[in-house]
C-alpha cells in the first residue's frame, strides 16, 4: 500500500476527493502510529475512484491513467519474474529450445537423473520445493540418456547450471552432493553459490552442522 502521507500527484488527487485525509504535520511516534492506522482504514480502492470519475478534471484523469499504467507494468513485471514455479521434464529433442534458447538473463537448472537411483529421487524432491520458491529460475529435469546417449550412471545425479545458454556451473556425481544426507537448504546454498538463485539463507547449512558436531564433541 502506498503511503497516504507521501507528496505525490496521486495522493493529491485522493486528498482532493476525500479518499484520504489531509496531510498532517508529524506528531510524536505513538500518535503517528495511530494516524497511519486511521489513514490506512480510510484508503479506498482504485475501483472506488472510478465510481467518482465524473468529478475528475483533465489533469486528474491523466494522473489516474498514469497510475493505472504503472500498476499494469508492475503486474506484468511480477508475472515475468514468477513465470516458472515447477520442475519441467524434457528430453534431448527439447534441449535447444528449453535450455540454450531459454532467453536472455534466464537462469536454467537442469538435473540429469534416472528413476530408481535414490539420490536422484531425493534431488528431484528438493528441486520441486526450490522451484516453487525461486519462480524466476527455470528448473528442468531429464532422464540422462535421453539428453546424452550412454551417459554413465556413476555420474548421476548431475546438475548443470546455465545462463544465456552457457554452462556456468556443473555438479557431477553423488559426492558433489554429499550423498543421501543432502538437505534442501544445502542444495539451495550450492545453487546460490553458482549465482542461479538469491538465497535468504545467512550461511552455509553444512557449516552449521559441522559447528554443531564440533560443539557436541567438546562438551
Backbone as CSV, one residue per row, in Angstrom:
resi,resn,N_x,N_y,N_z,CA_x,CA_y,CA_z,C_x,C_y,C_z
1,UNK,0.844,-1.201,0.000,0.000,0.000,0.000,0.872,1.241,0.000
2,UNK,0.502,2.244,-0.812,1.281,3.466,-0.835,1.042,4.281,0.422
3,UNK,2.045,5.092,0.807,1.947,5.943,1.984,0.988,7.095,1.686
4,UNK,-0.168,7.221,2.387,-1.122,8.300,2.127,-0.558,9.677,2.436
5,UNK,0.537,9.720,3.219,1.130,10.998,3.591,2.179,11.471,2.602
6,UNK,2.521,10.609,1.634,3.582,10.959,0.693,3.134,12.099,-0.220
7,UNK,4.085,12.940,-0.601,3.791,14.053,-1.502,3.879,13.585,-2.937
8,UNK,2.785,12.996,-3.431,2.730,12.546,-4.815,1.474,13.114,-5.469
9,UNK,1.532,13.170,-6.791,0.362,13.664,-7.535,-0.841,12.777,-7.293
10,UNK,-0.591,11.474,-7.175,-1.683,10.524,-6.926,-2.359,10.810,-5.589
11,UNK,-1.562,11.012,-4.528,-2.141,11.283,-3.216,-2.853,12.634,-3.185
12,UNK,-2.366,13.610,-3.959,-3.050,14.902,-4.034,-4.471,14.731,-4.565
13,UNK,-4.628,13.871,-5.576,-5.967,13.612,-6.131,-6.851,12.926,-5.097
14,UNK,-6.281,11.928,-4.386,-7.056,11.220,-3.363,-7.502,12.170,-2.256
15,UNK,-6.619,13.102,-1.857,-6.982,14.063,-0.817,-8.076,14.998,-1.312
16,UNK,-7.939,15.449,-2.554,-8.901,16.403,-3.096,-10.311,15.822,-3.132
17,UNK,-10.403,14.507,-3.365,-11.719,13.869,-3.454,-12.116,13.166,-2.161
18,UNK,-11.377,13.453,-1.080,-11.756,12.954,0.236,-11.533,11.485,0.446
19,UNK,-10.680,10.876,-0.378,-10.448,9.442,-0.242,-9.379,9.157,0.810
20,UNK,-8.443,10.070,0.995,-7.542,10.007,2.148,-7.611,11.349,2.855
21,UNK,-7.355,11.388,4.147,-7.456,12.646,4.886,-6.328,13.597,4.505
22,UNK,-6.484,14.884,4.808,-5.417,15.858,4.524,-4.133,15.482,5.236
23,UNK,-3.014,15.830,4.617,-1.724,15.554,5.229,-1.557,16.397,6.479
24,UNK,-1.094,15.741,7.559,-0.925,16.451,8.827,0.551,16.574,9.165
25,UNK,0.870,17.516,10.018,2.252,17.695,10.466,2.612,16.558,11.403
26,UNK,3.896,16.113,11.393,4.307,14.986,12.234,4.043,15.217,13.711
27,UNK,3.625,14.164,14.403,3.404,14.222,15.845,4.398,13.276,16.504
28,UNK,4.191,13.018,17.780,5.082,12.072,18.439,4.832,10.684,17.867
29,UNK,5.764,9.759,18.156,5.754,8.454,17.491,4.476,7.678,17.727
30,UNK,3.955,7.683,18.958,2.748,6.910,19.256,1.556,7.469,18.512
31,UNK,1.402,8.790,18.509,0.278,9.402,17.809,0.408,9.190,16.314
32,UNK,1.660,9.177,15.843,1.880,8.992,14.405,1.436,7.603,13.974
33,UNK,1.681,6.594,14.823,1.244,5.236,14.502,-0.276,5.171,14.419
34,UNK,-0.968,5.850,15.344,-2.426,5.872,15.300,-2.923,6.509,14.021
35,UNK,-2.248,7.588,13.605,-2.653,8.269,12.371,-2.512,7.354,11.165
36,UNK,-1.397,6.601,11.121,-1.179,5.700,9.990,-2.280,4.660,9.918
37,UNK,-2.637,4.089,11.082,-3.709,3.088,11.105,-5.028,3.687,10.641
38,UNK,-5.295,4.926,11.083,-6.541,5.572,10.689,-6.554,5.853,9.193
39,UNK,-5.409,6.327,8.673,-5.335,6.635,7.247,-5.493,5.377,6.406
40,UNK,-4.868,4.289,6.845,-4.985,3.049,6.096,-6.412,2.534,6.072
41,UNK,-7.144,2.782,7.151,-8.518,2.288,7.221,-9.452,3.040,6.284
42,UNK,-9.097,4.275,5.890,-9.998,5.045,5.039,-9.543,5.097,3.586
43,UNK,-8.357,4.521,3.308,-7.910,4.496,1.910,-8.795,3.539,1.119
44,UNK,-9.363,4.019,0.035,-10.257,3.197,-0.779,-9.519,2.660,-1.982
45,UNK,-10.129,1.729,-2.680,-9.504,1.073,-3.815,-9.612,1.918,-5.064
46,UNK,-8.876,1.507,-6.078,-8.912,2.194,-7.369,-10.321,2.158,-7.969
47,UNK,-11.063,1.070,-7.700,-12.426,0.969,-8.220,-13.325,2.053,-7.634
48,UNK,-13.076,2.428,-6.382,-13.853,3.495,-5.770,-13.617,4.807,-6.486
49,UNK,-12.396,5.029,-6.886,-12.098,6.230,-7.670,-12.905,6.248,-8.960
50,UNK,-13.005,5.099,-9.605,-13.735,5.044,-10.868,-15.213,5.401,-10.678
51,UNK,-15.765,5.087,-9.512,-17.160,5.427,-9.236,-17.383,6.932,-9.191
52,UNK,-16.296,7.683,-8.934,-16.403,9.136,-8.833,-15.739,9.861,-10.008
53,UNK,-15.584,9.146,-11.136,-14.815,9.713,-12.229,-15.465,10.953,-12.835
54,UNK,-16.764,11.154,-12.631,-17.423,12.353,-13.165,-16.905,13.622,-12.496
55,UNK,-16.332,13.487,-11.310,-15.831,14.658,-10.582,-14.406,15.024,-10.972
56,UNK,-13.771,14.224,-11.823,-12.372,14.454,-12.143,-12.227,15.462,-13.272
57,UNK,-11.186,16.286,-13.172,-10.858,17.154,-14.299,-9.823,16.448,-15.176
58,UNK,-9.382,17.139,-16.231,-8.485,16.505,-17.195,-7.151,16.112,-16.574
59,UNK,-6.634,16.963,-15.672,-5.356,16.653,-15.023,-5.487,15.424,-14.130
60,UNK,-6.618,15.325,-13.415,-6.860,14.161,-12.563,-6.882,12.886,-13.396
61,UNK,-7.610,12.936,-14.506,-7.746,11.750,-15.346,-6.396,11.324,-15.912
62,UNK,-5.565,12.307,-16.255,-4.232,11.992,-16.777,-3.387,11.291,-15.707
63,UNK,-3.419,11.802,-14.484,-2.645,11.206,-13.388,-3.149,9.803,-13.071
64,UNK,-4.478,9.624,-13.085,-5.058,8.312,-12.799,-4.660,7.305,-13.874
65,UNK,-4.655,7.753,-15.132,-4.265,6.861,-16.216,-2.796,6.456,-16.083
66,UNK,-1.939,7.410,-15.702,-0.530,7.087,-15.486,-0.372,6.075,-14.355
67,UNK,-1.163,6.277,-13.291,-1.117,5.350,-12.160,-1.558,3.948,-12.593
68,UNK,-2.623,3.894,-13.390,-3.139,2.605,-13.867,-2.091,1.883,-14.714
69,UNK,-1.440,2.620,-15.610,-0.419,2.024,-16.467,0.774,1.541,-15.652
70,UNK,1.094,2.313,-14.598,2.196,1.915,-13.725,1.883,0.607,-13.017
71,UNK,0.645,0.470,-12.524,0.241,-0.757,-11.840,0.248,-1.947,-12.793
72,UNK,-0.189,-1.727,-14.044,-0.171,-2.799,-15.035,1.257,-3.238,-15.313
73,UNK,2.167,-2.262,-15.450,3.575,-2.583,-15.700,4.172,-3.371,-14.540
74,UNK,3.807,-2.986,-13.304,4.300,-3.713,-12.136,3.778,-5.143,-12.128
75,UNK,2.501,-5.305,-12.473,1.899,-6.643,-12.513,2.566,-7.499,-13.568
76,UNK,2.802,-6.920,-14.768,3.441,-7.674,-15.838,4.854,-8.084,-15.456
77,UNK,5.589,-7.173,-14.785,6.947,-7.500,-14.355,6.936,-8.656,-13.359
78,UNK,5.929,-8.661,-12.472,5.804,-9.746,-11.497,5.512,-11.068,-12.187
79,UNK,4.633,-11.019,-13.201,4.292,-12.235,-13.931,5.500,-12.812,-14.649
80,UNK,6.310,-11.930,-15.259,7.508,-12.385,-15.953,8.477,-13.015,-14.964
81,UNK,8.638,-12.350,-13.819,9.584,-12.837,-12.815,9.138,-14.173,-12.230
82,UNK,7.839,-14.377,-12.108,7.313,-15.574,-11.459,6.655,-16.529,-12.448
83,UNK,7.269,-16.685,-13.620,6.570,-17.435,-14.663,6.850,-18.934,-14.662
84,UNK,7.732,-19.413,-13.778,8.032,-20.840,-13.767,7.363,-21.508,-12.566
85,UNK,8.122,-21.880,-11.531,7.490,-22.390,-10.314,7.372,-23.889,-10.211
86,UNK,7.840,-24.630,-11.229,7.827,-26.084,-11.142,8.989,-26.644,-11.956
87,UNK,9.263,-27.932,-11.770,10.357,-28.576,-12.494,9.789,-29.209,-13.757
88,UNK,10.207,-28.702,-14.901,9.732,-29.251,-16.167,10.542,-30.466,-16.597
89,UNK,9.892,-31.409,-17.243,10.559,-32.618,-17.745,10.837,-32.437,-19.228
90,UNK,12.098,-32.657,-19.645,12.442,-32.522,-21.054,13.194,-33.765,-21.522
91,UNK,13.348,-33.870,-22.841,14.180,-34.908,-23.446,15.220,-34.220,-24.308
92,UNK,16.054,-34.988,-24.965,17.112,-34.408,-25.770,16.612,-33.489,-26.863
93,UNK,15.470,-33.843,-27.469,14.962,-33.022,-28.565,14.420,-31.674,-28.083
94,UNK,14.187,-31.548,-26.780,13.716,-30.272,-26.222,14.870,-29.388,-25.758
95,UNK,16.072,-29.937,-25.735,17.196,-29.275,-25.067,17.463,-27.878,-25.628
96,UNK,17.572,-27.762,-26.940,17.917,-26.467,-27.534,16.865,-25.425,-27.196
97,UNK,15.598,-25.781,-27.370,14.512,-24.827,-27.116,14.423,-24.444,-25.643
98,UNK,14.545,-25.419,-24.751,14.307,-25.178,-23.336,15.536,-24.658,-22.584
99,UNK,16.731,-24.955,-23.102,17.945,-24.572,-22.377,18.717,-23.484,-23.107
100,UNK,19.266,-23.805,-24.273,20.127,-22.822,-24.941,19.343,-21.635,-25.484
101,UNK,18.050,-21.826,-25.726,17.222,-20.723,-26.209,16.218,-20.268,-25.150
102,UNK,16.560,-20.458,-23.886,15.642,-20.118,-22.786,15.345,-18.632,-22.723
103,UNK,16.301,-17.798,-23.124,16.068,-16.354,-23.094,17.194,-15.623,-22.404
104,UNK,17.310,-14.345,-22.748,18.351,-13.507,-22.176,18.145,-13.325,-20.675
105,UNK,19.211,-13.565,-19.910,19.147,-13.349,-18.469,18.412,-14.419,-17.693
106,UNK,18.020,-15.524,-18.357,17.279,-16.596,-17.677,18.259,-17.653,-17.168
107,UNK,18.204,-17.906,-15.872,18.978,-18.999,-15.283,18.212,-20.305,-15.481
108,UNK,18.919,-21.331,-15.911,18.315,-22.657,-16.105,19.094,-23.670,-15.279
109,UNK,18.378,-24.465,-14.506,18.978,-25.536,-13.710,18.453,-26.856,-14.244
110,UNK,19.349,-27.662,-14.801,18.961,-28.938,-15.418,19.524,-30.089,-14.598
111,UNK,18.628,-30.961,-14.170,19.024,-32.149,-13.406,18.942,-33.367,-14.316
112,UNK,20.088,-34.032,-14.546,20.109,-35.311,-15.253,19.992,-36.423,-14.218
113,UNK,19.026,-37.302,-14.417,18.756,-38.332,-13.413,18.329,-39.622,-14.088
114,UNK,18.131,-40.640,-13.274,17.495,-41.880,-13.721,16.576,-42.368,-12.624
115,UNK,15.390,-42.851,-12.991,14.499,-43.424,-11.983,15.168,-44.614,-11.299
116,UNK,14.877,-44.785,-10.027,15.407,-45.920,-9.288,16.723,-45.641,-8.590
117,UNK,17.336,-44.471,-8.832,18.557,-44.089,-8.120,18.135,-43.182,-6.968
118,UNK,18.281,-43.629,-5.721,17.710,-42.899,-4.574,18.127,-41.432,-4.490
119,UNK,19.401,-41.133,-4.715,19.816,-39.742,-4.566,19.233,-38.866,-5.676
120,UNK,18.988,-39.442,-6.836,18.306,-38.692,-7.905,16.881,-38.356,-7.483
121,UNK,16.217,-39.323,-6.864,14.853,-39.085,-6.363,14.859,-37.998,-5.301
122,UNK,15.859,-38.040,-4.411,15.982,-37.021,-3.362,16.158,-35.634,-3.975
123,UNK,17.034,-35.516,-4.965,17.262,-34.221,-5.607,16.000,-33.706,-6.290
124,UNK,15.276,-34.600,-6.931,14.036,-34.168,-7.592,13.039,-33.619,-6.578
125,UNK,13.006,-34.233,-5.398,12.112,-33.736,-4.349,12.548,-32.344,-3.880
126,UNK,13.840,-32.166,-3.634,14.350,-30.858,-3.202,14.141,-29.801,-4.285
127,UNK,14.411,-30.163,-5.538,14.283,-29.204,-6.631,12.836,-28.765,-6.835
128,UNK,11.899,-29.668,-6.582,10.479,-29.302,-6.708,10.120,-28.201,-5.712
129,UNK,10.668,-28.289,-4.500,10.419,-27.264,-3.483,11.112,-25.957,-3.863
130,UNK,12.352,-26.041,-4.313,13.105,-24.843,-4.675,12.501,-24.148,-5.898
131,UNK,11.939,-24.921,-6.810,11.308,-24.322,-7.990,10.129,-23.451,-7.590
132,UNK,9.404,-23.871,-6.560,8.275,-23.061,-6.078,8.758,-21.814,-5.357
133,UNK,9.946,-21.883,-4.784,10.492,-20.732,-4.060,11.113,-19.719,-5.009
134,UNK,11.806,-20.201,-6.032,12.503,-19.318,-6.972,11.824,-19.408,-8.343
135,UNK,10.701,-18.723,-8.464,9.876,-18.865,-9.663,10.425,-18.135,-10.883
136,UNK,11.480,-17.357,-10.683,12.102,-16.686,-11.824,13.212,-17.530,-12.442
137,UNK,13.492,-18.702,-11.861,14.526,-19.605,-12.359,13.840,-20.794,-13.035
138,UNK,14.380,-21.203,-14.160,13.802,-22.310,-14.914,14.436,-23.621,-14.458
139,UNK,13.680,-24.419,-13.735,14.140,-25.717,-13.257,13.675,-26.799,-14.226
140,UNK,14.615,-27.655,-14.647,14.295,-28.736,-15.577,14.925,-30.034,-15.087
141,UNK,14.354,-31.138,-15.526,14.968,-32.437,-15.275,14.825,-33.273,-16.537
142,UNK,15.746,-34.216,-16.698,15.709,-35.091,-17.872,16.381,-36.409,-17.527
143,UNK,15.812,-37.510,-18.004,16.495,-38.794,-17.870,17.802,-38.695,-18.645
144,UNK,18.889,-39.012,-17.996,20.232,-38.700,-18.508,20.462,-39.157,-19.940
145,UNK,20.089,-40.402,-20.255,20.411,-40.947,-21.576,19.524,-40.394,-22.680
146,UNK,18.455,-39.682,-22.313,17.653,-39.038,-23.357,18.306,-37.753,-23.828
147,UNK,19.180,-37.190,-22.993,19.897,-35.969,-23.375,21.312,-36.280,-23.863
148,UNK,21.989,-37.214,-23.176,23.365,-37.562,-23.532,23.430,-39.088,-23.658
149,UNK,23.436,-39.615,-24.883,23.478,-41.077,-25.065,24.647,-41.710,-24.320
150,UNK,24.365,-42.835,-23.658,25.377,-43.603,-22.931,25.990,-42.838,-21.759
151,UNK,25.280,-41.842,-21.238,25.801,-41.103,-20.085,25.906,-42.068,-18.908
152,UNK,27.085,-42.181,-18.287,27.297,-43.197,-17.241,26.485,-42.928,-15.976
153,UNK,25.922,-43.967,-15.437,25.108,-43.839,-14.228,25.929,-43.368,-13.033
154,UNK,27.243,-43.667,-13.028,28.063,-43.240,-11.887,28.211,-41.719,-11.826
155,UNK,27.855,-41.033,-12.894,27.892,-39.561,-12.900,26.594,-38.939,-12.383
156,UNK,25.654,-39.810,-12.020,24.361,-39.293,-11.564,24.346,-39.208,-10.042
157,UNK,23.657,-38.230,-9.511,22.958,-37.171,-10.254,23.935,-36.131,-10.808
158,UNK,23.507,-35.456,-11.860,24.270,-34.347,-12.439,23.368,-33.133,-12.535
159,UNK,23.888,-31.996,-12.118,23.160,-30.737,-12.292,24.036,-29.784,-13.090
160,UNK,23.476,-29.275,-14.191,24.110,-28.232,-14.971,23.369,-26.919,-14.718
161,UNK,24.113,-25.863,-14.504,23.529,-24.530,-14.293,23.920,-23.654,-15.479
162,UNK,22.906,-23.102,-16.146,23.122,-22.311,-17.355,22.660,-20.869,-17.153
163,UNK,23.304,-19.982,-17.874,22.839,-18.603,-18.020,23.074,-18.197,-19.464
164,UNK,22.033,-17.693,-20.102,22.107,-17.315,-21.524,22.590,-18.479,-22.382
165,UNK,22.192,-19.698,-22.002,22.530,-20.870,-22.794,23.917,-21.422,-22.566
166,UNK,24.699,-20.810,-21.682,26.066,-21.259,-21.405,26.169,-21.855,-20.013
167,UNK,26.919,-22.966,-19.894,27.098,-23.602,-18.586,27.930,-22.701,-17.682
168,UNK,27.386,-22.418,-16.507,28.095,-21.624,-15.503,28.743,-22.503,-14.434
169,UNK,28.025,-23.569,-14.053,28.497,-24.475,-13.003,27.971,-25.864,-13.301
170,UNK,28.706,-26.879,-12.889,28.214,-28.249,-13.010,28.556,-29.042,-11.751
171,UNK,27.599,-29.846,-11.313,27.777,-30.735,-10.167,27.575,-32.155,-10.692
172,UNK,28.633,-32.969,-10.665,28.587,-34.292,-11.283,28.905,-35.366,-10.246
173,UNK,27.957,-36.266,-10.048,28.163,-37.405,-9.176,27.686,-37.187,-7.758
174,UNK,27.390,-38.276,-7.049,26.810,-38.188,-5.701,27.713,-37.511,-4.686
175,UNK,29.039,-37.617,-4.849,29.944,-36.999,-3.882,29.826,-35.475,-3.881
176,UNK,29.449,-34.907,-5.024,29.286,-33.451,-5.111,28.123,-32.956,-4.261
177,UNK,27.221,-33.886,-3.912,26.034,-33.510,-3.146,26.059,-34.026,-1.713
178,UNK,27.106,-34.772,-1.382,27.205,-35.273,-0.016,26.354,-36.493,0.253
179,UNK,25.908,-37.158,-0.796,25.134,-38.385,-0.622,23.713,-38.131,-0.144
180,UNK,23.107,-39.153,0.440,21.697,-39.121,0.819,21.415,-38.218,2.013
181,UNK,22.457,-37.676,2.633,22.237,-36.752,3.750,21.975,-35.323,3.274
182,UNK,22.007,-35.094,1.975,21.818,-33.748,1.435,20.450,-33.196,1.838
183,UNK,20.454,-31.993,2.384,19.198,-31.327,2.739,18.821,-30.323,1.660
184,UNK,17.582,-29.891,1.699,17.108,-28.882,0.738,17.907,-27.590,0.882
185,UNK,18.174,-27.200,2.114,18.915,-25.955,2.331,20.338,-26.046,1.793
186,UNK,20.961,-27.219,1.952,22.317,-27.389,1.420,22.324,-27.288,-0.102
187,UNK,21.309,-27.863,-0.736,21.207,-27.762,-2.196,20.961,-26.319,-2.610
188,UNK,20.100,-25.633,-1.876,19.839,-24.221,-2.166,21.127,-23.405,-2.071
189,UNK,21.939,-23.693,-1.062,23.190,-22.948,-0.886,24.139,-23.194,-2.061
190,UNK,24.215,-24.449,-2.525,25.060,-24.769,-3.675,24.607,-23.991,-4.909
191,UNK,23.316,-23.951,-5.135,22.788,-23.247,-6.304,22.995,-21.741,-6.162
192,UNK,22.914,-21.251,-4.930,23.158,-19.822,-4.695,24.611,-19.467,-4.977
193,UNK,25.525,-20.357,-4.610,26.940,-20.109,-4.886,27.217,-20.053,-6.384
194,UNK,26.417,-20.755,-7.167,26.581,-20.711,-8.624,26.018,-19.432,-9.221
195,UNK,25.220,-18.706,-8.432,24.608,-17.471,-8.902,23.205,-17.629,-9.420
196,UNK,22.710,-18.858,-9.488,21.407,-19.117,-10.107,20.234,-18.637,-9.269
197,UNK,20.357,-18.692,-7.945,19.269,-18.264,-7.064,19.814,-17.277,-6.047
198,UNK,18.929,-16.440,-5.544,19.286,-15.475,-4.500,18.698,-15.981,-3.186
199,UNK,19.514,-16.663,-2.434,19.041,-17.309,-1.217,18.849,-16.316,-0.079
200,UNK,17.934,-16.650,0.833,17.775,-15.867,2.057,18.480,-16.550,3.237
201,UNK,19.191,-17.653,2.948,19.983,-18.315,3.979,21.185,-17.442,4.320
202,UNK,21.485,-17.309,5.591,22.550,-16.404,6.013,23.933,-17.047,5.981
203,UNK,23.991,-18.369,6.082,25.278,-19.045,5.999,25.084,-20.467,5.516
204,UNK,26.196,-21.086,5.146,26.183,-22.441,4.618,25.602,-23.409,5.656
205,UNK,24.493,-24.096,5.341,23.899,-25.039,6.309,24.865,-26.156,6.695
206,UNK,25.757,-26.545,5.779,26.728,-27.586,6.091,27.670,-27.128,7.192
207,UNK,28.023,-25.853,7.177,28.893,-25.305,8.218,28.176,-25.340,9.570
208,UNK,26.863,-25.050,9.558,26.104,-25.096,10.808,26.130,-26.498,11.410
209,UNK,25.985,-27.508,10.537,26.008,-28.896,11.004,27.382,-29.236,11.582
210,UNK,28.439,-28.812,10.866,29.796,-29.077,11.338,30.055,-28.406,12.682
211,UNK,29.571,-27.179,12.826,29.757,-26.459,14.100,29.044,-27.158,15.228
212,UNK,27.856,-27.684,14.953,27.094,-28.407,15.980,27.823,-29.688,16.397
213,UNK,28.417,-30.392,15.397,29.140,-31.614,15.695,30.376,-31.326,16.546
214,UNK,31.101,-30.245,16.202,32.284,-29.884,16.967,31.918,-29.487,18.393
215,UNK,30.795,-28.804,18.543,30.335,-28.409,19.870,30.008,-29.627,20.730
216,UNK,29.329,-30.618,20.111,28.957,-31.817,20.847,30.177,-32.644,21.241
217,UNK,31.237,-32.590,20.395,32.468,-33.331,20.700,33.181,-32.728,21.903
218,UNK,33.168,-31.385,21.986,33.919,-30.703,23.046,33.113,-30.565,24.346
219,UNK,31.859,-30.962,24.344,31.062,-30.843,25.578,30.932,-32.194,26.261
